[in-house]
Amino acid sequence: MEIVDYLRVARRRLWVLVGVPVVATAVAALVVLLGPQRYTATSYVAAPALVGGSAAQQYTGTQAANQFAAAFAAAVTSPQVVDQVSADTGVAAGDLRDGLTVEQVGASSQLTLAYTATSRSTVVPVLTATGKRALSFLFTSQVNIATGEVGAATDELTAATRAINDWEKTNKVSQPDKLYQATLQEIASMRQQQLQMQAVGNGRGADAAAGAIAAGQKRLDGLGPKLPDYQALLAQRDGASTALSSARQGLQQARAQAQAADPTQVTSLGEVQPVSRGRALAGLVLPVAGAGLLLAVLLVAVLEQVTRSRAAAASRAPTAQRAAGTGPAAVNGRADANGRAAVPAPHDVSPEPEPRHR
């Protein structure tokens, strides 16, 4: 098809191309104009202490602001937060999801949380509860996690310390590692004294030093096989102590972030205002008109396809009838090679006999 054919089709189906968008736009306008009055308000979330800064914070780096905005938007519509806000305000969860919107102010960490509803009295409670629950979801949960880590590390350290105490009771020795080192130093000192006494000819003192050295070596022989197990317990306790120190540091940082995310400090609420019907109508007319025009074009295409199919079927019917010899062009059941009806020759027609007169 050429452009002229398309224009001809559009002219023939002009009532469809114009009527469908007009009807769709009129229906949308009626829905907006006759619908209930809607009210909206905006809550501003500005928490610069939560974004950037030290590496210990939850949102750092060049994409910290975008990460915080995405996390807050996801928290606002998360099932947990929506259910909590619904329980706090009595607004249905579906209405909350439909009415809440989150936008980032430029490339900053500041966010706007807006809520639109038909009931003016629910706008402020919903925004207040949503900001509180979303910030708590993002940062208070970190405090809970850090608290759990501190508890787990404390339990591990307690278990390691108890294992060391049990080992010392079983082997009847306290701090064998330190005792082993002290015995080594004592033996080294006794050997030095023994050499000095032997040098001055003090045989009795040298023998006493030799006895002390033998006693010390006997203690070493008894402690040596036990030290690996004890040192393994000490390493386990040291690891638990290090983990506890790290967990406590993380808990302190999480608490600092939770305090910086106090909703009373980082959120500010604007006034509740009625939604302009004219603005809503202007924002709805163009999309609805465009969708109506697209629907009209598709409808015209379907109608043209149906019309062409019927015309093609109608044009094929006479040809099929002539081929079967049942059409009006067939005379005496004969047709020539070109499909035209065969007309009988004059000599083939027998004249009717004349009546005889008596």
N, C-alpha and C positions, 0 to 999 in steps of 0.2 A: 504493500500500500504506500501511496505517495502522500505528501503533505495535504494535497487537495482532497484526497479521500478522507483523511483524518478530520479536516475542517468540515467536510460534508457530513460526516458522522456526528461531529460535535454540534453542528447546526440542527440536525434532525433530533438529537437527544439533548437539546439545550435545556429542556425542562428538568431533566434528571441532574445535569451538571450544576444547575443553579438551585434547584429545589432542595436537594439533599443537604448541602452546606447551610442553606438558610434555615431549614427545619432544625438541624442539629444545633446551630447557634442559638436559635430561639428557645429551644428546650433548655440549653445550658443557662441562658440568661434568666429564664423563669426559675430554674433551680436556685440560682444565686439570689435573685430578687425576692422570691417568695419564701426562701429558706429562713431559719431562725438567725437572729443576730449573733455574731461570733465576737469573742473578746480575746485579747492577747496581751502578753507582757513579756519582758525580756530580763533575764538575770545575767549579769556580767561576772565571769569567773577570771580573776587575775591573781595568779600565784607564781610570781617570778622566783620565789625561793625554792620552788619545786622543780625548776627546769634549769639545766646547765650547772655551773659551779663545779664542785669537787666530783671526782670520779665515783665517790661513794653514793651519790644520789641516784635515784631510780631512772631519771631521764637526763642523759648527758650527751655531749657530742654536737655535731653540726645539725643533726636532724632531731634534736631534743624537743623543740617546740612542736614540730609536726607529729612526733611520736606521742607527746602528751595530748595533743588535740585528738588524734585517732583513738587513743586509749580512753579518753573521757567520753567521746561520742559512742564508742562501743559499750562502755559501762552504763551509759544512760539508757540504752535499749536492751541491756542484758536481762534475761529472765529474772535473775535474782533481784536486781535493783527495781525492775518494773513491779514485781510482786510485792516488794517492801513498800514502795510508794503507793501502790494500790491499797495495801492494808492500812497505811497511814492516813490516806485522804478519802478512801471510799470510792475512788474513780476506777472504772473498769480498766483492765490492762490493755485491751484493744484501743480504747480512747486515748490512753497515754501514749501508745506507740504512734498513733495517727497525729497527735497534736504536738509532740515534742520534736524540736529540731535543734541541732548544734552546729555552729559555724565558727571557724577560726578567723580572728580579726587579722587580716593580712598574713604576714609571716611570723607574727609575734606569738607568745604563749597565752595571750588573752583570748577567751572564748565567750560566745554569746549563747545562752540557753533560752530558747523561746518556747512558749506553750500557748496554743490556741484552742479554745473550747466554747461551747454555747452557754455554759454556766459561768457567770462572772465570779462567783464566790469560790470556785475551785482553782482559779488560775494561780493566785499567790500561794496557797498551800501546796499545790503540785510542784511549782518551781522551787520552793523552799525545801521540800522533802527530797526532790530529785537531786538538787545540788549536794545536799547533806549525804544522801545514800551513795551517790556516785563517787564522791571524794573518799568516803569511808571505804567503799569497795576497792578503790585503788591503793589507798595508803594504810588504813587501819588493818587491812588484811595482811599487809607486810609486817606489822607489829605482831600480829598473831602468829605468823610463820616464824618470825625471829624468836618469839617467846617459846615456841615449841622446840626450836633448835637449841636454845639455852637449856631447856629442861632435859632434852636428850643428851646433851654434852655433860650436864651435871650427873645424870644417872650413870653415864659411862665412866666418869671419873670416880664416882663413889664405888662402882663395881671393881674398878682397877685397884683402888686403895684397899678395899676389903680383901681382894685376892692376895695382895702383898702381906697384909696382916695375918691372913690364914697361913701363908707360906712360912712366915717367921715363927708362928706358934708350932707348926708341924715340925720344923727343923730346929726349933729351940735356939734360934740365933736371930739377933736384931741387926739390921743393916750389914749384911755380910760383905757387901762390896767395899764399904768403908773399913771394916775390920780386916779384910784381905789386904788393902793398901797399907793400913797401919802396920800389919804384921810384916809385910815386905820391907817397909822402912826400918822396923825394929831389927830384922835379920841383917839388913845392910849395916846398921849401926853396930850390932854385935860383932860382925865380922871385922869391921874396922878396929874395934876395941881388942879383939882377939889378936890381930896382927901386931898391934902396938904392945900388948902384953908379952907376946912371944919375942918381940924385939928387945925388950928390957929384961928378959929371962924370968918373967912372972908366970910360972907354969900353972900355979893354982888359979890365977885369974883367967888365964887362957882356957883352962878346962871349964871354968864356970861359964865363960862366954860361949864355948862350944856346946854346953848343955842348953843354954838359952836358944842358940841357933837351931839345935835339933828340935826343941819344943816348938819353936816358931814354924819350922818346916813341916812339922806334923799337923799344926793348925792349917797351914796352907794346903796340905794334901787333903784335909777334910773339907775345906771350903771350896776348893777348885772345881770339883764336879757339880757343885750346887749353883755356882755363879751364873751359868747360862740361863737357867730357868728364872732366876731372880732378876737378872738383867732384862729378860724379855718382859717380865711384869713391870719393871720400871719404865721400859720404853712404851708399853701400853698406857701406863699412867701419865707419862709425859705427853703422849699424843692426845689423850683425853683432856689434859690441862690446856694444851694449845688450842684444841677445838672449842673448849669452853670460853677461853679468852676471846677468840674470834667471834663466837656466837654472841657474847655479851657486847662486843663492839658493834656488831650488826644490829642488835636490838636497840642500842643507844641511837644509832643512825636512823633506824626505822621510826623510833619515837619522835625524833627531831623532825622528820618529814611529816609525820602525822600531826604534830603541833603546827607545822607550817601550812598544813592543809585544813586548818580549822575553818569550817564554812562561814562562821560569823566574821572572820577576818578577810577571807579571799573572795567572797561573793557579795554582790550588791544588786538589789532588785529595783526594776523600774516600775512605772505606774501602769495600771491596767487600762487599756484603751479599746474602744470598739473597732472591729475590723471594717475598713471602708469597703462598702459594696461595690463602688465604682472601680476601685483598684482590683478587687477580686474579679469583677466582670471583665476588666481590661486584660487581666492575666489569663482569663479563661477563653475569651472569644477567639483569639488567633489559633491556639492549638485545636480547639473544637472545629473551627472553620476548616483548618487544614486537614483534619481527620475526615470531616464530612466530604471535602473535595476528593480526597483519595478514595473514599468509599463510593462516591458517585462515578469516578473514572472506572473503578472495578466493575460497578454495576452496568455501566454502558458497554464495557468490553464483553460482559456476559450476555447482555441483550443482543449485541451485534453477532456474537457467535451463534446464539440460538436462531436468530433471523437468517443468517447465512446457511445454517444447517437445514432449516426448513426449505429455503429456496432451492438449495442443491437437490434435496429430496424430491421437490415438486418438478424440477427440470428433468430428473431421471425417470419419472413415472411414464410420460408419453413414449419415450424411446423403448422402454421395456414392453409397453403394450403393443407397439408396432412390431417389435421382434417376435412377440407371441402370436400376432395375428388377431388380436382381440380389440384393437383400437378402432376408432372411427374411420381411420384411413384405409382399413382393409375392406375390400369389396369382393363379394363372392369367394372370400377366403384366399385371395391371391394378391400378391404384391410384386412389383418389379425389383430389380437388383438394388435400386437406390432407395427402396423403402416407400415408394409412391404406390398408390392404389392402382391396380390394373383395370382399365376401362374396357369393356367388351366391344369387339369390332361390330360395325353395322351388319355385316353379313352373318354374324353369329346369332343375331336376334331374329328369331322366327316370327313372321307376322301372324297375328291372330286370324283364324279363319273367319271369312265373312258368313254371316247368316244366310241361309238359303230361303228364298220366298216360294211359297207354294202358289 
